[in-house]
Amino acid sequence: MNPLSLTDSLPHDLDNALLVGRVWLEGANPGPALVTVHDGKVIDLTAFGPTMADLLERDDLIDVVRRGEGANLGSVESLVANSQISPPQAPYLLAPCDVQAVKACGVTFAVSLLERVIEEQAGGDPAKAVELRDDLQALIGTDLSKIKPGSDEAMSLKKALQARGGWSQYMEVGIGPDAEVFTKAQPLSSVGFGTT
């Protein structure tokens, strides 16, 4: 494996970026520590929260990350290099998430949304899929992508689809009032820097 350079590992606007992470420390109290980067130096922020989940919940998070004081753990270059040695040499990077689940939010595109509903209801029958596609398009009467999620028009469409037995959980993602939130990984399941 080719080692990752600092340029490959960190944002190009490092001098202006607000970064938080977790590292493994050795010493009298070995274990994970919360860190940020100030002027190319890795700063221990563990005094501001025992876990990343706690740190991210702080009302003063931005101020803590910008101005929080803690032990200087060395240069960010050394941290990146230490993290790529096998076995890694402390301090080294850990996965940034700890006790929180990894989440992502998204919106499903209208065409994909319709095809999911058709696939779900057709059960693999191509003729049924054509019939459902025509029925849905006739019912919608407009391009689904033009319907604003959560609007009165969207809620009317939802009621009409429910009345016909054509409603699906997938439709909620595209025309309901809330974005879809996906759980991508469970707590403590994230992998660390450079993991292959």
C-alpha positions in Angstrom: 0.0 0.0 0.0 1.3 3.4 -0.9 1.3 5.8 2.1 -1.2 8.7 2.0 0.3 12.1 1.9 -0.9 15.0 4.1 -2.5 16.5 0.9 -4.4 13.2 0.4 -5.4 13.0 4.0 -6.6 16.4 4.9 -8.7 19.2 3.3 -7.0 21.6 1.1 -8.2 24.5 3.3 -6.6 23.0 6.4 -5.6 26.4 7.7 -9.2 27.5 7.8 -10.9 24.1 8.4 -12.6 23.2 11.7 -11.6 19.5 12.2 -12.2 17.1 15.0 -11.1 13.5 15.3 -10.0 10.8 17.6 -6.6 9.4 18.3 -5.1 6.6 20.4 -2.8 7.7 23.1 -0.4 5.7 25.2 1.1 6.7 28.6 -0.3 6.7 32.1 -3.9 6.7 30.8 -3.9 4.9 27.4 -7.0 5.2 25.3 -8.9 7.3 22.8 -8.6 11.1 22.9 -10.5 13.8 21.0 -8.4 16.1 18.9 -8.4 19.1 16.6 -5.8 20.7 14.5 -4.4 24.2 15.2 -1.6 25.6 13.0 -0.5 22.2 11.9 -0.5 20.9 15.5 -2.8 18.2 16.9 -4.4 19.4 20.1 -6.1 17.2 22.7 -9.7 18.3 23.3 -10.7 15.4 25.6 -11.2 17.8 28.5 -14.3 19.1 26.6 -16.1 15.8 26.3 -15.4 12.2 27.1 -16.7 11.0 23.7 -17.0 12.4 20.2 -20.8 12.1 20.6 -20.6 14.3 23.7 -18.3 16.8 22.0 -20.6 17.2 18.9 -23.6 17.8 21.1 -22.0 20.9 22.8 -23.7 24.2 22.1 -20.3 25.9 22.0 -18.7 23.3 19.7 -17.4 25.8 17.2 -15.8 27.9 19.9 -14.3 24.8 21.6 -12.8 23.6 18.3 -11.4 27.0 17.3 -10.1 28.1 20.7 -10.0 25.0 23.0 -6.8 24.5 24.7 -5.2 21.1 25.4 -1.9 19.2 25.2 0.0 19.5 22.0 0.2 15.9 20.6 2.7 16.8 17.8 2.4 17.7 14.2 -0.4 16.6 12.0 2.2 15.2 9.6 3.5 12.9 12.4 0.0 11.8 13.3 -0.7 10.8 9.6 2.6 9.0 9.4 2.1 7.2 12.7 -1.3 6.1 11.6 0.2 4.3 8.5 2.9 2.3 10.3 2.0 -1.4 10.9 1.4 -1.7 13.8 0.5 2.0 14.2 2.6 4.0 16.7 0.8 6.3 19.2 -0.6 8.8 18.8 -2.4 7.5 15.7 -5.8 8.2 14.2 -8.9 6.2 15.1 -12.3 6.3 13.4 -13.8 9.7 14.2 -17.2 8.3 15.4 -17.4 6.5 18.7 -20.7 5.8 20.4 -23.0 7.4 17.8 -24.4 5.6 14.8 -23.2 6.8 11.4 -26.1 8.5 9.6 -26.7 9.9 6.2 -29.7 11.9 4.8 -30.9 11.9 1.3 -33.7 12.4 -1.1 -34.7 9.8 -3.7 -35.0 11.0 -7.3 -38.5 11.0 -8.7 -37.9 8.4 -11.4 -36.1 6.1 -9.0 -38.9 6.6 -6.6 -41.6 5.6 -9.1 -39.6 2.6 -10.3 -39.2 1.3 -6.7 -43.0 1.5 -6.1 -43.7 -0.2 -9.5 -41.1 -2.9 -8.7 -42.6 -3.5 -5.3 -46.2 -3.7 -6.5 -45.5 -5.6 -9.8 -43.7 -8.4 -8.0 -41.5 -9.1 -11.0 -44.3 -9.2 -13.6 -43.2 -7.0 -16.6 -46.8 -6.7 -17.9 -48.0 -5.6 -14.5 -45.1 -3.1 -14.3 -46.2 -1.5 -17.5 -49.8 -1.3 -16.3 -48.7 0.2 -12.9 -46.4 2.7 -14.6 -49.2 4.0 -16.8 -51.7 4.1 -13.9 -49.2 6.1 -11.7 -48.4 8.5 -14.4 -52.1 9.1 -15.1 -52.8 9.6 -11.4 -49.9 12.0 -10.8 -50.8 14.1 -13.9 -47.6 16.0 -13.7 -43.9 15.3 -13.3 -43.4 14.0 -9.8 -40.2 16.0 -9.5 -42.3 19.2 -9.7 -44.3 18.3 -6.6 -42.8 20.0 -3.5 -42.4 17.5 -0.7 -44.8 18.1 2.2 -47.0 20.5 0.1 -50.8 20.4 -0.1 -50.4 18.9 -3.6 -48.1 16.2 -2.3 -50.4 15.3 0.6 -53.4 15.1 -1.9 -51.4 12.8 -4.0 -50.5 10.7 -1.0 -54.2 10.4 -0.1 -55.2 9.4 -3.7 -52.5 6.8 -3.8 -53.5 5.4 -0.4 -57.1 5.2 -1.6 -56.0 3.1 -4.6 -53.7 0.9 -2.6 -50.8 2.5 -4.4 -49.0 4.1 -1.5 -45.5 2.8 -0.5 -43.0 3.7 2.1 -40.8 4.7 -0.8 -43.2 7.5 -1.8 -42.9 9.1 1.7 -39.2 9.7 0.9 -39.9 11.6 -2.2 -43.1 13.6 -1.4 -43.4 13.4 2.4 -42.4 16.3 4.6 -39.2 14.7 6.0 -35.9 13.7 4.3 -34.9 10.1 4.5 -32.3 9.3 7.2 -30.2 6.2 6.7 -28.2 4.4 9.3 -25.0 3.5 7.6 -23.2 1.9 10.5 -23.9 1.0 14.1 -22.1 2.6 17.0 -18.5 1.5 17.4 -18.5 -0.1 13.9 -16.5 2.6 12.0 -13.0 1.8 10.8 -10.0 4.0 11.2 -7.8 5.9 8.9 -6.1 4.0 6.1 -8.0 0.8 6.8 -8.1 -1.6 3.8 
